[in-house]
Amino acid sequence: MKTILVDALSTFFIQGEGIFKEMHELLEQYPNQKIILTNATDEEMKNIGFVNMPYPIFSLQHHPDKTNPEYFQKMLSHYNLTVYDVVYFEHTPESVESAKSVGIVTYWYDDAKKDLIALKKFLDESL
């Protein structure tokens, strides 16, 4: 069963609002493991209230950021996963391209539209 890699800020967690409830409800429909991916440091997460998340959080604390393919290679290694074991959705086009460059099936999530129907379609087709 594939793991769902979830973009953190501006996607799953909206600064000033908290967890995007409807997205969380959507993700809970899938029995798959979920991992939240972020660039943030522990201090940054604390400052914006990104704490007590329902899924494990992975961050390299900007060493490197998700725009660097090395981030994804290290994350996969950390969890003993391969590119075939995961799917990912992300709002930053540069991070989408970085993940795709290492072979991860990745969906660009438009955080302005918040189109959960399209996200569900991606998950249904990719899992």
SEFIMAR-614025 format. One line per 4 residues: number of its first residue (from 1); their letters; for each residue x, z negated, y negated of C-alpha. Coordinates in Angstrom, 1 decimal, decimal comma. Layout:
<sites>
NUM	A	X/Z/Y  ...;
</sites>
This chain:
<sites>
1	MKTI	0,0/0,0/0,0  1,4/1,0/-3,3  2,2/-1,4/-6,1  0,6/-0,8/-9,5;
5	LVDA	3,2/-1,1/-12,4  1,3/-2,1/-15,5  2,6/-1,6/-19,1  2,5/-4,9/-20,9;
9	LSTF	2,1/-4,7/-24,7  -0,5/-2,5/-26,3  -1,9/-1,7/-22,9  -2,6/-4,7/-20,7;
13	FIQG	-2,0/-7,2/-23,5  -3,2/-6,5/-27,0  -1,3/-8,5/-29,6  -3,6/-10,8/-31,5;
17	EGIF	-6,3/-10,4/-28,9  -4,8/-11,2/-25,5  -5,4/-9,6/-22,2  -7,5/-6,5/-22,4;
21	KEMH	-10,4/-7,9/-20,3  -11,9/-4,6/-19,2  -8,5/-3,3/-18,0  -7,9/-6,5/-16,1;
25	ELLE	-11,4/-6,1/-14,5  -10,5/-2,6/-13,5  -7,2/-3,6/-12,0  -8,9/-6,4/-10,0;
29	QYPN	-10,9/-3,7/-8,2  -7,7/-2,7/-6,4  -6,2/-5,0/-3,7  -2,7/-3,6/-4,5;
33	QKII	0,1/-5,8/-5,8  0,5/-5,5/-9,6  3,6/-6,1/-11,7  3,6/-6,1/-15,5;
37	LTNA	6,6/-4,3/-17,1  7,9/-5,2/-20,5  11,0/-5,0/-22,6  10,3/-8,3/-24,3;
41	TDEE	12,6/-11,3/-24,2  11,3/-14,7/-23,2  11,2/-15,8/-26,8  9,3/-12,6/-27,9;
45	MKNI	6,7/-13,1/-25,1  6,2/-16,8/-26,2  5,9/-15,8/-29,9  3,1/-13,3/-29,3;
49	GFVN	1,3/-15,4/-26,7  2,2/-13,3/-23,7  2,2/-16,2/-21,3  0,3/-17,2/-18,2;
53	MPYP	-0,3/-13,6/-17,1  -2,3/-13,0/-13,9  0,5/-10,8/-12,4  4,3/-11,2/-12,1;
57	IFSL	6,2/-10,0/-15,2  9,4/-8,0/-15,0  11,7/-7,7/-18,1  15,3/-6,9/-18,6;
61	QHHP	14,9/-8,3/-22,1  16,1/-5,1/-23,8  19,2/-4,7/-21,5  18,1/-1,9/-21,1;
65	DKTN	14,7/-1,0/-22,4  12,1/1,0/-20,4  13,2/4,2/-22,3  16,4/4,0/-20,1;
69	PEYF	15,9/5,1/-16,5  18,3/2,3/-15,4  15,4/-0,2/-16,3  13,3/1,4/-13,5;
73	QKML	16,1/1,6/-11,0  16,8/-2,1/-11,5  13,1/-3,1/-11,3  12,7/-1,2/-8,0;
77	SHYN	15,8/-2,8/-6,6  14,7/-6,3/-7,8  11,4/-5,9/-5,9  13,0/-3,9/-3,0;
81	LTVY	10,7/-1,0/-3,7  11,2/2,8/-3,8  9,6/5,4/-6,1  7,2/6,1/-3,3;
85	DVVY	5,9/2,5/-3,3  4,7/2,5/-6,9  2,5/4,1/-9,5  2,8/3,3/-13,2;
89	FEHT	0,9/3,6/-16,4  2,5/3,3/-19,8  1,6/3,9/-23,4  5,0/4,9/-24,8;
93	PESV	5,8/8,6/-24,1  9,6/7,9/-24,0  9,1/5,3/-21,3  6,7/7,6/-19,4;
97	ESAK	9,5/10,2/-19,3  12,1/7,6/-18,3  10,0/6,5/-15,3  9,2/10,1/-14,3;
101	SVGI	12,9/10,9/-14,5  13,6/8,5/-11,6  10,7/9,9/-9,6  7,9/7,4/-10,3;
105	VTYW	4,4/8,8/-10,5  3,5/7,9/-14,0  0,4/8,2/-16,3  0,6/8,3/-20,1;
109	YDDA	-2,1/5,8/-21,2  -3,4/6,5/-24,7  -3,6/3,0/-26,1  -5,6/4,3/-29,1;
113	KKDL	-8,4/5,7/-26,9  -8,3/3,0/-24,3  -9,8/5,5/-21,8  -10,3/3,3/-18,7;
117	IALK	-12,2/6,1/-16,9  -9,1/8,4/-17,0  -6,9/5,5/-16,0  -9,2/4,8/-13,0;
121	KFLD	-9,1/8,4/-12,0  -5,3/8,3/-12,1  -5,2/5,2/-10,0  -7,7/6,5/-7,5;
125	ESL	-5,8/9,8/-7,1  -2,4/8,2/-7,0  -2,8/5,1/-4,7;
</sites>
